[in-house]
Amino acid sequence: MTGDKPKSAYEDDGAASDREAAPVNFIKHIIDKDIQTGKYDGHVTTRFPPEPNGYLHIGHAKSICLNFGLAEHYGGICHLRFDDTNPLRENTEYVESIIEDVRWLGFDWKDNLYYASDYFDRLYTYAVQLIRKKKAYVDSLSTDEIREFRGTLNEPGKKSPYRDRPVEENLALFEKMAAGAFEEGTCVLRAKIDMAAPNIVMRDPTLYRIRKKSHHRTGERWCVYPMYDFAHCLSDSIEKITHSLCTLEFVNNRELYDWILDALEVYHPQQIEFARLNLSYTVLSKRRLIQLVEEGYVNGWGDPRMPTLSGLRRRGYTPGAIRKFCDVIGVARRDSMVDISLLEHCQREELNVSAPRVMAVLNPLRVVIENYPDGEGEMLEAVNNPEDASMGTRNVPFSRVIYIEKEDFMEEPPKKFFRLAPDREVRLRYAYFIRCRGVIKDEHGEVVELRCTYDPETRGGNTPPDGRKVKATLHWVSERHALSAPVRLYDHLFRVENPQAANDFRGHINPASLTEAASAKLEPALKDARPGMHYQFERLGYFYTDPKESTDDHPVFNRVVTLRDTWAKIRKKQNAGG
């Protein structure tokens, strides 16, 4: 884990505590105080306001859980609102995917689905009001000139030569802008605030620009569109949002949020900023995710290696695990890096108690048990989930020829290798003790088959009458009964912990982020696998039947997470250190 320890969702900015503890987070402190003082008449109305210009990712899940969770906690309402003010990259595909993702996470906005485009007429009227109040003007400077006139952090900006146009001239020009009389980039509507303001955001920010593009909802109705900062605060106001929660990059924009609402003398929500999610071995910048998709580094937004909710869903992550993760990382006022192993831990904990166990061999090595009767077989009882006795047992077929993992055998094992080796005995899970008696190699010297014997008195993997013990238990699959199916092994998409800090993040893409066990052999119980089902492949990890590529007759399995719980080890080390 890098950066700060993750916090409970109910914890303030202090050190992490056990998840059972539930002190109130800093946003709840604010809301509690507002309720006590009667602000907003004790109402709590939040909103999740995505821009429909891409798919949602795990960072958005934090905001979704926070906004909907607070509304639920206080008996309030959370709106789902699309801030669709830029027609260049917005479309209905993104709208539909966002709606699906929020529902998948388990949240319901009921009748409170809105779009900023619902308010375009009202927003235009508000802009006219600012012009009439001499608080906005049409500027004919070019984009580059506006940038040049804005100044720097150390130098004040310069006033535009068009800043003092008369009100009637500004009204006429703005009307012409809306009528399509001007080309893109020739003029904008700007707020008239202070070109010497210490906060550069307040140096006459742009409120409207010309975009001669069709909008996904309003079509050709408009050719001027409000800027995000203008539309967002007024959409909050129109919807009577009480607490407008956003990430820390908007902290400087809060002054503009307040200025617009005060200048127009309208209902005024409270903007509160919290730390966004930064996840190790991951990029969460929408611009960079778009690059990954458009440049072909991944197979679309729903690629199981992507941190998008659609990608995580297809890989096999569950909404419960993601909500638990968002609860554990909590809400803070400062940015930090969260270790991706915590997300994996949350998923592992859920599947540990819910996923049935099966055996699968991903890299098979053939084993012939020489003293087992040729052509015969038997059924052995196996536990479906030791965490839940109600899941019962199943029968696993055993026969003379089985497969084990190649990595479970070494011809010349090192000192701490306890699995199978020449003249060494191991236990087969639910089956028997076997001992390696011989090795068969191909013309390249590679081991392709083992010759073993078994002890009939160890049926079920039980200790033999003489009390001898073994140090390893291996999973296996009967050759005669084995199923074959594609098994895809996913790893981190990036090789470095913080790819977002790299100049060229694409140079750190992990070439082994997706491998396929093409020769995998599976226990026959998996013949009943259907798209969307979870399993634990014993000793290998948790797997999910790919809902996109699987059919009832031909499953494709995605590894969700391995069994190795890195986060649990980190926590143990932290606790041991006090």
Secondary structure by P-SEA (a helix, b strand, c coil): cccccccccccccccccccccccccaaaaaaaaaaaacccccbbbbbbcccccccccaaaaaaaaaaaaaaaaacbbbbbcccccccccccaaaaaaaaaaaaaacccccccbbbccccaaaaaaaaaaaaaaccbbbbcccaaaaaaacccccbbbbbbccccccaaaaaaaaaaaaacccccccbbbbbbcccccccccccccccbbbbccccccccccccccccaaaaaaaaaaaacccccccccccccaaaaaaaaaaaaccbbbbbbbbbccccccccccaaaaaaaaaacccccccccccccaaaaaaacccaaaaaaaaaaaccccbbbbbbaaaaaaaaaaaacccbbbbbbbcbbbbbbcccccccbbbbbbbbccccccccbbbbbbbcccccccccccccccccccccccccbbbbcccbbbbbbccccccccccccbbbbcccccccccccccccccccbbbbbbcccbbbbbbbbbbcccccccccccccccccccccccccccccccccccccccccbbbbbcccccccccccccccccbbbbbbccccccaaaaaaaaaaaac
